Amino acid sequence: MIFFNPAGAPELACEPCGCRWFDRMSNTCYECGSEVTPQMEAEFKQALADFVLVRGHVQIQHGIETAAS
């Protein structure tokens, strides 16, 4: 499940419980212990890539210097 924070950036959340805290050592949810699946990781990476493209485009339109531009 993907949430978007107030700045519009994607955040990965646990499918079963909605928690947004994960143990990166075991790749599981802190709340319920569910595993972060490769599909969840891929969806998050795509959402993040989409955010970077849109955010970069908006910053360039408004004349804001970025590391990517």
C-alpha positions, 0 to 999 in steps of 0.5 A: 500500500502506498500513502503520500505524505503532505509534501506528495512523496510516496511512503510504503505502508504494510498491506495488512495493517497500514503501519509505515514502520519497517524493520530493514534488517528483517524486511518486515512490518514492526506492527504485525510482522508481515514481510515486505514483498518484492511486488511491494518494493517494486510498486514503491520504487515506481511511485518514488520514480514517478514522484521524482519525475513530477517533482523535478518537472515542477521545480524546473518550471519554477526556476528552482535549481536542483541537483538533477537539473 
